């Protein structure tokens, strides 16, 4: 993936790990001070829940310098309201702030044998609310030209990779725009559906 993207003149950030046990979640959160320095909060998400309903935002400061037992106990307690079964996978990621928006791109990926290119069917602004980023809906979106061009280019690159891997059909990429203004916003991919 990194090689394909680099060959096409783009950058991607490190992909956050998917964890499948409380111990792995604890290790990621406790991975120490570097995570806390990068982000004062992490989000633990149940990947099979939709619209932010399975999100739990945690302050990383509460884990700094704590024992493994304390962290394990605190994570189990924090995840209880999500009705986590203790066995299914968890996604742990930094909780980004400030967030300027959450665009989504809808794509059509034809069979690679057809020779047809990946098509961006639309860019949308997702409407997000609440403390845990609940999905409230979406609407067609327009963005500053430079930002929109970068979004389209990045989405076509990722869509082309999926096409080369044999995926055919519709997909969408959910993204975040972070920073102080849209003029210098950072684009971060958060999910592919």
C-alpha positions as CSV (number, residue, x, y, z in Angstrom):
1,X,0.0,0.0,0.0
2,X,2.7,2.5,1.0
3,X,4.7,1.7,-2.2
4,X,1.7,2.1,-4.4
5,X,0.7,5.4,-2.9
6,X,4.3,6.7,-2.8
7,X,4.7,5.8,-6.5
8,X,1.7,8.0,-7.2
9,X,3.0,11.0,-5.3
10,X,1.0,10.9,-2.2
11,X,1.6,10.3,1.5
12,X,-0.4,8.3,4.0
13,X,-0.1,8.4,7.8
14,X,0.6,5.4,9.9
15,X,-2.4,3.1,10.1
16,X,-3.7,2.7,13.7
17,X,-3.7,-0.9,14.9
18,X,-6.8,-3.1,15.2
19,X,-6.7,-4.8,18.5
20,X,-8.7,-7.8,19.5
21,X,-8.2,-8.1,23.3
22,X,-8.2,-5.7,26.2
23,X,-4.6,-6.5,26.7
24,X,-3.7,-5.3,23.2
25,X,-5.8,-2.2,23.7
26,X,-4.0,-1.6,27.0
27,X,-0.6,-2.1,25.3
28,X,-1.6,0.4,22.6
29,X,-2.9,3.0,25.0
30,X,0.0,2.5,27.3
31,X,2.5,2.5,24.5
32,X,3.3,5.0,26.3
33,X,3.9,8.5,26.6
34,X,4.3,8.9,22.8
35,X,0.6,8.3,22.3
36,X,-0.3,10.7,25.1
37,X,2.0,13.3,23.6
38,X,0.5,12.9,20.2
39,X,-3.1,13.0,21.4
40,X,-4.5,13.7,24.8
41,X,-7.4,11.4,24.0
42,X,-7.9,8.0,22.2
43,X,-11.1,6.6,20.9
44,X,-11.9,2.9,21.3
45,X,-14.4,1.8,18.8
46,X,-16.4,-1.4,18.2
47,X,-15.9,-1.8,14.5
48,X,-19.3,-3.4,13.9
49,X,-21.3,-0.5,15.3
50,X,-22.4,2.4,13.2
51,X,-22.6,6.1,13.5
52,X,-20.4,6.6,16.5
53,X,-22.6,4.5,18.7
54,X,-19.7,2.2,19.5
55,X,-17.2,4.9,20.4
56,X,-15.6,5.5,23.8
57,X,-13.3,8.5,24.1
58,X,-10.6,8.1,26.8
59,X,-8.2,10.6,28.3
60,X,-4.7,9.1,27.8
61,X,-3.4,11.0,30.9
62,X,-5.3,8.5,33.2
63,X,-3.0,5.7,32.0
64,X,0.4,7.4,32.2
65,X,2.7,5.6,34.7
66,X,0.0,3.2,35.7
67,X,0.4,-0.6,36.2
68,X,-0.8,-3.1,33.6
69,X,-3.5,-4.3,36.0
70,X,-4.8,-0.8,36.6
71,X,-5.0,-0.1,32.8
72,X,-6.7,-3.5,32.1
73,X,-9.3,-2.9,34.9
74,X,-10.0,0.7,33.7
75,X,-10.4,-0.4,30.1
76,X,-12.8,-3.2,31.0
77,X,-14.8,-0.7,33.1
78,X,-14.8,2.0,30.4
79,X,-16.0,-0.5,27.7
80,X,-18.9,-1.8,29.7
81,X,-21.4,0.8,28.4
82,X,-20.6,-0.3,24.9
83,X,-21.8,-3.8,25.6
84,X,-18.5,-5.2,24.4
85,X,-18.5,-9.0,24.7
86,X,-14.8,-9.1,25.8
87,X,-13.9,-11.1,22.7
88,X,-14.7,-9.1,19.6
89,X,-12.2,-6.8,17.9
90,X,-11.6,-3.2,19.0
91,X,-10.2,-0.3,17.0
92,X,-8.0,2.1,18.9
93,X,-7.1,5.4,17.4
94,X,-6.1,8.9,18.4
95,X,-9.1,11.3,18.9
96,X,-8.4,14.2,16.6
97,X,-9.0,17.8,17.6
98,X,-9.8,20.3,16.3
99,X,-11.9,18.8,13.6
100,X,-13.1,21.1,10.8
101,X,-15.3,18.5,9.1
102,X,-15.8,14.9,8.1
103,X,-16.1,14.5,4.4
104,X,-17.0,11.3,2.6
105,X,-16.2,10.3,-0.9
106,X,-18.5,7.8,-2.8
107,X,-16.7,5.8,-5.5
108,X,-17.4,3.3,-8.2
109,X,-14.7,0.8,-9.0
110,X,-15.2,-1.0,-12.3
111,X,-13.4,-4.3,-13.0
112,X,-9.7,-3.6,-13.7
113,X,-9.9,-5.7,-16.8
114,X,-12.4,-3.2,-18.3
115,X,-9.7,-0.6,-18.4
116,X,-12.2,2.0,-17.0
117,X,-10.9,4.3,-14.3
118,X,-12.2,4.7,-10.8
119,X,-15.0,7.2,-10.6
120,X,-15.7,9.6,-7.8
121,X,-19.5,9.7,-7.7
122,X,-19.6,12.5,-5.1
123,X,-18.1,14.2,-2.2
124,X,-20.3,14.7,0.9
125,X,-20.2,16.5,4.2
126,X,-21.1,14.2,7.0
127,X,-23.0,15.8,9.8
128,X,-21.5,14.7,13.1
129,X,-22.7,15.7,16.6
130,X,-22.3,14.8,20.3
131,X,-19.3,14.0,22.4
132,X,-18.6,10.7,20.7
133,X,-19.0,11.8,17.0
134,X,-22.5,10.5,16.4
135,X,-23.5,10.3,12.7
136,X,-26.5,12.6,12.0
137,X,-26.6,12.4,8.2
138,X,-24.9,13.8,5.1
139,X,-25.3,16.3,2.3
140,X,-23.5,17.0,-0.9
141,X,-20.4,19.0,-0.1
142,X,-18.2,21.6,-1.8
143,X,-14.7,22.4,-0.4
144,X,-12.0,24.9,-1.3
145,X,-10.5,24.0,-4.7
146,X,-7.0,22.9,-3.4
147,X,-8.5,20.8,-0.6
148,X,-11.1,19.2,-2.9
149,X,-8.5,18.4,-5.5
150,X,-6.3,16.7,-2.9
151,X,-9.3,14.7,-1.5
152,X,-10.2,13.5,-5.0
153,X,-6.6,12.6,-5.9
154,X,-6.1,10.7,-2.7
155,X,-9.5,8.8,-3.0
156,X,-8.8,7.9,-6.6
157,X,-5.3,6.5,-5.6
158,X,-6.8,4.4,-2.8
159,X,-9.7,3.3,-5.0
160,X,-7.2,2.4,-7.8
161,X,-5.3,0.2,-5.3
162,X,-8.5,-1.6,-4.3
163,X,-9.3,-2.0,-8.0
164,X,-5.9,-3.5,-8.6
165,X,-6.5,-5.9,-5.7
166,X,-9.7,-7.1,-7.5
167,X,-12.4,-5.2,-5.7
168,X,-15.4,-4.3,-7.9
169,X,-18.3,-2.1,-6.9
170,X,-19.2,0.8,-4.7
171,X,-17.1,2.0,-1.8
172,X,-16.8,5.1,0.3
173,X,-14.0,6.7,2.2
174,X,-14.7,8.6,5.4
175,X,-12.2,11.3,6.2
176,X,-11.5,13.9,8.8
177,X,-10.3,17.5,8.2
178,X,-8.2,18.7,11.1
179,X,-6.5,21.9,11.9
180,X,-7.3,25.6,12.4
181,X,-8.8,26.4,9.0
182,X,-9.7,24.7,5.7
183,X,-6.8,26.6,4.1
184,X,-4.3,24.4,5.9
185,X,-6.4,21.4,6.8
186,X,-4.9,18.0,7.2
187,X,-6.8,15.2,5.5
188,X,-7.0,11.9,7.4
189,X,-8.7,8.8,6.2
190,X,-10.6,7.0,9.0
191,X,-12.7,4.3,7.3
192,X,-13.6,2.5,4.1
193,X,-17.1,1.1,3.6
